[in-house]
Amino acid sequence: MRSARTLPIEPMNALTLTRPDDWHLHLRDGDALRAVLPWTARQFARAIVMPNLKPPVTTVEAAAAYRDRIVAALPAGATFTPLMTLYLTDDTSPDEIRRAKDSGFIHGVKLYPAGATTNSAAGVTNLRNCWPALETMQAIGLPLLVHGEVTDGTVDLFDRERVFIDEQLIPLRAAFPNLRIVFEHITTREAADYVTDCCGHERTLAATITAHHLLYNRNAIFHGGLRPHWYCLPVLKREPHRLALVAAATSGRPCFFLGTDSAPHARHAKESACCGAGAFTAFHAMELYATAFERAGRLDRLEGFASFFGADFYGLPRNTDRITLGRTHWTIPASVAFGSGELVPLDAGGSLDWLLSG
């Protein structure tokens, strides 16, 4: 007779969770916004919306107008709340920071080092230029959302996050110890270790982790040829880094939570000589996260990561409605409509074993 230890584990056929939130999302604008928003709204109750439009969302007035466009683009009957952000520049004033906090609908300020990623040309050239704004953010409790890469051309692309921790993040937190920071879309073992070390005794630092960085390493970009739909910033890293991210996300530590960084680019913009950086995962985000957590044997910890920890860090109430994922084998479509063009979901043509009900 087999012992209980060796009995096979029956697979779970349905997974019901408190409705999750996406704490890092790109929605774009215009026709692109109208195309991708329904995919997020069917899964997530809220999302932190990135401000890197053209022109960037640098004022409360611009954020309010963008929020109105998002709400107007929602499908009939959708219950979804966009959580807006400001784009930090060298010239962001303390008064604008105070207006952002007072607005009630702006929940963070995004730091893009100038030139780090898509539409970041207007980003920060030197953090010292932002000292007055950061002092105000620390005083009033408005979080700083950090794209954590240096842009020094002499630093290897795969090392830019690690160098950012040493050269920028550690000095920043020493100067502003009470500034609440979200280290967004972390991709390295060093980032996971740094946030973990701070998690037990500090409540001012958290990190988001994407589904694609949990599921894939940098081989995915090159398997069978150069595959542009896998190119994102920060780029996918080596397997030890992926494993460290999985360990962090499934640890149950409240300093790690869901942020898709879903970043839509039309097919022609990805399949080009200089392709846009970003992976489109909003189409199948929760299915991807469920796959990652199941492979790690930690489906029991997905709800905290997806539904609780982000809301707690941002000081927002947890959602009360629920979603259900069923065990269904299905194929990710080759493309979905994107205005007058088409958009390719990550791993198009691949298959998944979880499917969001409804």
N, C-alpha and C positions, 0 to 999 in steps of 0.2 A: 504494500500500500504506500502511495506517495505521501510524503510529509506535506504540510501546508506550505512550506517554503518552496517546494518544487512544483506545486500545482500551477498550470498555465493561467495567466491573467486574461479574463474575457475582455475583449475590446468594448469600449463605451460606444453606444450607438447614437447618443444625443448629448449635447452639452449646452446647458442653459446658464447664462451669465447675466449679471446686472449690466444694463446697456453701457458700453464703454464710451470713452472719449478719445479723441486724437489730439495729442498735445504738440503736434508739429505737422502742418499741412500747407501745401501750395494749391490754391484754387485758381490762380490766374484771373482773367477778367473777360468781359464780353462773351463772345460765343464759346470760348474755351471754358469759362466759368460755368455757363449753362450746361455744357456737355458733361463736366466731371462732378459737379456738386451733387447730383442725385445718388451717385455711388457712395459718397461719404455719408449723406443724410440718411440712407437706409440702414447704416450700421451704427453710426456714432451719434450721440446726443449733442455733443459740443466738439469744437475743434479750435485750437490756437491757429489763427490764419496768418501766414507769413506776409510781410509788407513789401517784398521786393518786386513791385510792379514797375512799369515804366510810365511816368516817373514814380519813384518810390513813395510810400506812404509815410511822410515825415511829420505830419501835423494831425492834431485831433480832428480838425475839419475834414481832412482827406480820409482819415480812418472812418469817420461817420458816414461819408459818402460811399465808401467802399462797402461798409456794412450794409447800407441800404440796398446796394446792388446785389449783394449776396442774398439778402432776405427776399428780394423781388424775384430772384432766380430759383428759389426753392420750388420743388414740385408741390402741387396741391395736396394738403393734408400732412405734409412733412413737419416733424417736430425736431428742429435742429437750431442751435444757437451758435453763431460765429463769435468767437472770442478774439478781439482785435489786438493788434500790436502796432507799435511805431518802429520806424527804421532809424536807428541811431546814426548820426553823422558827426563830423567834427564840430558842427555848429549847433547841435541840439541844445536848447536853452533850459535852464531849470524851470522857467515859467511854463514851457511846453510840457515838461515832465509832470508838473503839478496839475496842469489842465488834463493830462492823460489820466492821472489817478482819479481826479474828480469826475471824469466822464462816466465812470461806472461800467463802460463797455470795453475799455482798453486794459489788458491784463498783463502786458509785458512790453519790453523794449528790446528790439533785436539788434545784436552786434554782428555785423558782417565786416570782417577785415577787408579793406578795399581790394578788389580783384580776386577774392577767394572762391567765388562761385557765381551762379547765374544772377545777373542784374545786381552785382555788388560794386560796381564802379563808383557809386556815390558813398560807399561805406567808409569806415573809420581808417584813417591813415596812421594815427598814433593815439593810443588810449589816453595819453596825458591831455589831449585836447578835450576829452570828455569828462575830465575830473569834476567840474561843477554839476553836470547832469547826473553822474554816478553818485555824488554825495547826496543829491536830492532824492534819487531813487532809494538809496539806503535809508534815508530818514523817513520816507513815507511808505516804504515796503513794496515798491513796484519792482517785480523781478526783471533781471537782465537775462536774455536768452542768447546764448553764445554759439556762433559757428566757430568751433575751436580748431582753427588751422592757421599757421603762419603762412605768409605769402612770399617769403624770401625765396627768390629763384635759385639760390644755392642749396636750399634744403630739399632733399629727396621727397618726391610727392607722397611716398608711403610713410614718411617720418613727420609730416607736418603737424599732425595731431599731437604726437609725443612732444615735439619741440614747443608747441603752443602751451602745453601744460607747464613746462619748465620756465619758459621765457615770458609768458603772458598771464596765465591763470593763477599760478602761485603768487606772483607779485600783486596781482589785482586783488586777490582775496586777503592778502596781508594788509593792503591799503584800505580795504573796505570789508572788514570781517563780518559785518552784519548785513551786507548786500546779499539778497537772495538771488541765486544763479541757477539756471538750468543749462547744463552742458549738453548741447543738443546732438542727436544722432552720433553717439560715440561709436568708434570703430576699432579700438585697440585694447589690448590687455592693459597697457599703462593707464588708459582712461578709466577702464573698469576698476582697476586696483585703486586708483586715486579716489574715485567717488566712494568706493567701498570703505576705504580707510576713514573717510569723513562721515560716513553714514551713521555710525553708532553714537557719536557724541555731538554732531552738529546737525541743525535743521535748515541750513542756509544753502546747501548744495544738493542738486539732484541731476539726473541724466535721463534723456530719452534714448530709446533703442529702436531701430527700424526692423521690420520683418526680414528685409533682404539681407541685412548684415547678420541676422541670426541664422539664416538658412544657407547662405552661399559665401564662399571665399573668392579670392581674385581669379581663380581658375575659370570661373563662370564667364569672365569677360573675354577669354581667349579660347574656350573650348570649341574646337572645330572651325576656328577662324575668329576674326575680330567681331565681337557681338556688341554693337553700340547700345542696345536697349538695357544692357547691364552696367553701362558706364554712369556713375553718379559721383557726386562730391559730398563728403569724403568718399574716396574710392573703396571698393571691397578690399579687404586685407587678407593676409595669410591665415591658414587654418588655425594656428594657436590663438590668434586674436578672435576668430569667430567662436571658438570654444569658450574663451573667457567671457565673451558677451552673453552666450547662452547661460553660463553659470551665474552671471550677474542678474540677467532678466528673470531666471527661474529661482532665484535665491529666496524670494519672499521679502527682500529688503525694500522698505518703502521709498528709498531714494532712486529706484529705477522704475520707469513707467513707459507706457506706449507712446510712440510718436512715429507715424509712418514715414514722414518726409516724402510722401507721394508727390511727385513733381512731373506733371504732364508736359510732354513735348510732342508735337505732331510727328508722324512717321518720317516725313521728309526732313524734319529738323534733326532727327536722331540718325537717320541713314544718310549722312552727308559727310563732306570732307572734314568738317569741324563740328562734331555732333554736340547737341545740348547735353548738359549734365543733369541726370535725374532719372529715377526709376518710377514708373507709374504703377502703384500698388493699391490705390484707393478702390479699384474695381473688386479686389478679392483680399482685402487687408486682413480681416478676422480669420479667414480660412488659412492664410499664410501663417499668422501667429499661432493658431491652434496646431498647425502642422509642426512648427518649431517646438512648441511646448510638449506636444505628444512625443516627438522623437527624443526629447530629454527626459521623458517619464514624469513630467511635472504639469500635467493638465490641471491638477488641483490648485496650482498657483497662478493660472492665467487670469482669473478674475481680479485678484489684487493688482496685478501688473496693468491690466487693461482698464479696469473700472473704478479702482479705489485710490491708488497712490497718487496719481496726478491731481485728482480733485482735492485731495488732502493737502498737497503741497501748495496749490494755488489758493487754498482757503475757500473753496467752493463746495456746495453740498453734493454728496454722492447722488447719482441718478437712482430712481426707484423703479423704472420700467426695465424690461428684460428682453434679451434676444436669445435665439436658439440656433445652434449649429447642429446639423444632422450628418451622420456618416453616409456620405454619398460620393461615389467615384464619378468625377466629371472632368472635362477637358477645358482648359483656359482658352478662350477664343483667340483667333489670330489677330483680331483688332476690334475696336468699338468706334462708334461715330465720335467725331471731334470737330464740331462746326462743319465746314465744307470738306474737311479732310478725315483722317483716321488716326487713331491712337492705339499703340500696341501695349497691352498689359505685360508686366514682367512675367517671363517664362511662358509666353504665348505658345500654345500647342502642347504644353506640359499638362500634367494631371494632378489633381488634389483629391483627398478623401474626406474633406469637410466642406459643407455647403450651408450658407446662411439661409435659414428658413424665411419664406415670404419675400 
